[in-house]
Amino acid sequence: MNNAYVEFREAGYYVRGTRVSLASVVHAFREGASAEGILLDFPAIGELSRVYGAIAFILENPELIQSYLADQERLWNEFEARNPLPPELAARFNEGRDLLLRQQA
C-alpha cells in the first residue's frame, strides 16, 4: 500500500523518496517523539510535511503497521540466528550498552 508519503519497496515501507524506513518513524513516534523531533533525528526525510504524512499513514493503518513490524522482527530474529555475533564482540557490545544505560540512569 503506497500513498503520497509512504511507499513499499525492497520488501519494506519507507518514507516516500527517502531511505528512511517507516519502522524508524513508527518507533520514534511510539517513544513520544514529536514530528519535529523525528525530522531532527532523520533529516533525510527532508520536510516536516513528510513526517506528518508518515504519521498519518501509521495512525490510519494500525493493523498493517503491526503486521509489518511483526514481520520485520521475525526477519531480524532469523538473520540473528543465521549470523550470530562472535562471543568477544557480543561481550563488548553488552558492556557498552550496560555502561550507556548506567550513565542514563
Order of alpha helices (4+ residues) and beta strands (2+ residues): beta-beta-alpha-alpha-alpha-alpha-alpha
